[in-house]
């Protein structure tokens, strides 16, 4: 099962066929399947993979990554790539994938149903988890550090500074 198809790639970038001699089978085997293997490796942190059913966001991410792979490996020169929007699209696709893999977004299938996370898995979040830790294992009191951004953000949330 794949999230995207060669048809999705051709629909998003119709001229890819005229830019290269890629067949649909090559698009699937050489570009889509490796992209989705990478996606599944990240998504397995939170979901049972491959995710079943039609999930438009995974289809879109897979298509974007596969196109970028095809363009960089078969079509674009370094200067063409630099002038293209595709590096930014690729980066955004990976950012979305990372957010999905970390449970920050819900996956929704084509029927609008939220895809359940992996059974037996729970995440714990705190309002300070994105800051440098104040305490760490093996450290002594002198090694403790306070993240200045954490202090400022917490004070700002409490309306104690502007």
C-alpha positions, 0 to 999 in steps of 0.5 A: 500500500502506498500513500501516493501514486505516480498519477499524483506525481504527474497531476502535481507536476505534469511536465515531469514526464516531458522533463525526463524519461521516467515511467510510472513504474520508476516513479513508484519504485525509485521515488515514491516507495523510498519517500514513504519508507522514510515517512513510515519510519518517522510516523511509526513513533506515533502510528501503526504503519503503513497508515491504512485508508486514504489520508489526504495529508500523507498523500500530499506529503508523499507526493511532494517528497517523491517529486523533490527526489525525482527532480534532484536526482533526475532533472534539476542541476544545482543552479536550477534547484536553487532557483526553484520553489521545491527545496522549500516545499520539501522542507515544509513537507518534512516539517509537517511530517515531523509534527505528525510523528510527534503527535502535534497534529491529528491525521484525518482520513478522507472521510474526516475521521481522525486516525487513531494513534498506535495502541499502547503508546502515550505521550507526556507533554509539559509547558517547558519541554522545549526549553533547556533543562534546568537539572540534568543527570550527573550534574552538580549544583554549579552545573545547573542552568536556567534557559533565559527564554524559558524565564521570559516566556513564563513571566510573560504568560503570567503578565509579569513582564511585557 
